[in-house]
């Protein structure tokens, strides 16, 4: 019973701490292009504030019980000024702002002090409890805090996200936080006023050495690096959405719960043996795009790696008298790992190499920790892992002409010589357009935009219906700029592109922007936000093709996004969605959006035969044509190949605040 107020406060604080992460990240995701980098940048903020909270707990223990309680209560009261935790629309980017700094400032202004105080709660209350009662419960309270965090993370995608919109979740979280402030203040004054009843201090072990503290930091950092590197790899190839952020983070927390609840859960020989098998397996699967096979290996490997890191930390934990320093080093390692993956890797590495590097470093660390004959096993595992990582890196870079990286992904170009010369652009792991090489093919639309594709058939049909009519065309997502090849003199073409790297590569490596006959305009920034700010453009065709790899920016397929698109097209205009994806079925999502506006949606699936001309090669794609234009839909170029998309009664219309990817996974 003595621990009940402390346990209740820690439980509520940890629940709120991890619930706010997907809530606030999902709020701001549409403002920054739906990029996987949004979550990793958020994790830098979360880990940094966690570090600040743990440092605050460690430093304020020197103030004395009463003064510490008064300071903490004052900060708790001040934090109420941040409520409700709803991000201000004033933080929306206007164009070419640097995204990482803007996201960090936005998060600080929206949830900074509440998150800082929630971060400090677990080490602070454990220290208060130990100072007052001198019993060995504190590290079990750490396991309890991680259990509460796990409930919040799993509850968000399975219960809260499907049933509540973001505004309701923001207000509910704010109300719960106000209750936490009251409860934590009571515990603070109870701890401060209980000094006279405190049990006499026991003699504690000596202060941990610097080598031990650095080992704490390294193990915590490796766990954080594995979490974010695996999360990055998955979200870049499926979608950057909360439930795909939550699953790896939930597994990460489970390892903390097991490691710090009781030594029986960390069976060291078993987990080390599993790690020896899984590190090379993860390295083998790095170049694989078959995520249905690879993703379970990544997630299992991440779980085992974090279980080993956190199990070793639990074995090395100090006497409770030094627990605030222990937690400080854990949080410092976690923050360092987040910074390495989210900030240092994009700046220092031209491609997605951080997962492979992490696997090799992790293997090396545990080789150093081995003793006797097991050292040779560690050397073998490290060598095998390194070999597979280098093999994957060679596959990734083989034949690459250009490889550049920014916040929004990695852009590569590769030349192929058979069956004809062809230069492709890759954004992430998937080809996003390209160009046939040679003067005879200059400015020829090919691949995803060939004459048999949804785009190609739409432009050809519109030209036949009104041969002399110039077209007004807008496209969200530049790619290689292939659509420019469909333009004629008098046409207007506007590209909306968020990535400066894509623009640079399109201009240097491809000729479409230089050769197009249309008057062209390039608008930098998120396409949806740019359209939102503009007056209606009156487009004949609006293309939605801003996907990186197989990752889907979900804010481009919501009710609010569709309303913006419809506002910008003519009454008989056309919206073309690029729907090609190996993991997500976008067809019923777009069908529901079209139906709300009285529009029809048909799918054009383009799988050219081997006898087709070179402009058709390399292409197999699905493109959804959405329009009220019956003449277009009845034109033989469309009508002969289009497929009717069925509505799914069980699938609600996606909105900015309420959409669930689980329902449309293939």
Buried (B, 14 or more C-beta within 10 A) or exposed (E): EEBEBBBBBBBBBBBBBBBBBBBBBBBBBBBBBBBBBBBBBBBBBBBBBBBBBBBBBBEBBEEEBBEBBBBBBEBBEEBEEBBBBBBEEEBBBEEEEEBBEBBBEBBBEBBBBBBBBBBBBBBBBBBBBBBBBBEEBBBBBBBBBBBBBBBBBBBBBBEBBBEBEBEEBBBBBBEBBBEBBEBBBEBBBBBBEBEEEEEEEEEEEEEBEEEBBEBBBBBBBBBBBBBBBBBBBBBBBBBBBBBBBBBBBBBBBBBBBBBBBEEEBBEEEEBBEBBBEBBBBBBBBBBBBEBEEBBEBBBBBBBBBBBBBBBBBBEBBBBBBBBBBBBBBBBBBBBBBBBBBBBEBBEEBBBBBBBBBBBBBBBBBBBEBBEEEBEEBBBBBBBBBBBBBEBBBEEBBEEBEBBBBBBBBBBBBBBBEEEBBBBBBBBBBBBBBBBBBEEEBEBBBBBBBBBBBBBBBBBBBBBEEEEEEBBBBBBBBBBBBBBBBBBEEEBBBBBBBBBBBBBBBBBEBBBBBEBBBBEBEBBBBBBBBBBBEBEEBBBBBBBBBBBBBBBBBBBBBBBBBBEBBBBBBBEBBBBBBBBBBEBBBBBBBBBBBBBEBEBBBBBBBBEBEEEBBBBBBBBEBBBBBBBBBEBBBEBEBBEEBBEEBEEBEEBBBBBBBBBBBEBBEE
